[in-house]
Amino acid sequence: MSYSICKKCERFFPKNGKNYCDKCYDGMKSDGDKIKEYLELHPQASIMELVTELKVSMKNINLFLAEGGAVISTQKTPDQWLSPRQQEMKEEEEREQKLSRRSSGRSSMRSTRRSWR
């Protein structure tokens, strides 16, 4: 029988086709599921946010990422480049556009109603 060294606890265990002993594998699987769920809801979360919110160790997160459980993106979306004031201005413009669409939609409905009478 051949043995391997667990990547997490660094103990010998009988080879089972995985990089972890059975005990660590079960723990890593549950931590991985937590991380995936959290990242689906919060795609811009930092590693420190994962540690504090999920109570998962930094080592487990790094092992999860090293195995391709998630991809770290360092690219910023266009909105992240804006200053807080620019973001406020953009939100105001979007609100004004929504209001103008609503009011223009109502006036066109009124004009069609009048033409039918």
Residue pairs with C-beta under 8 A, 6 or more apart in sequence:
1 14
1 15
2 14
2 15
3 12
3 13
3 14
3 15
4 12
4 13
4 14
4 15
4 19
5 11
5 12
5 13
6 12
6 13
6 19
6 20
6 21
6 24
7 19
7 20
7 24
7 63
8 20
8 21
8 24
8 27
8 28
8 59
8 60
8 63
9 21
9 23
9 24
11 21
13 21
13 22
16 22
18 25
19 67
20 28
27 60
28 60
28 63
28 64
31 54
31 56
31 60
31 61
31 64
32 64
32 69
34 54
34 56
35 50
35 54
35 56
35 61
35 64
35 69
35 70
36 69
36 70
38 45
38 50
38 53
38 54
39 45
39 50
39 70
42 49
45 53
47 58
47 61
50 56
50 61
51 57
51 58
51 61
64 70
65 72
79 87
79 90
82 90
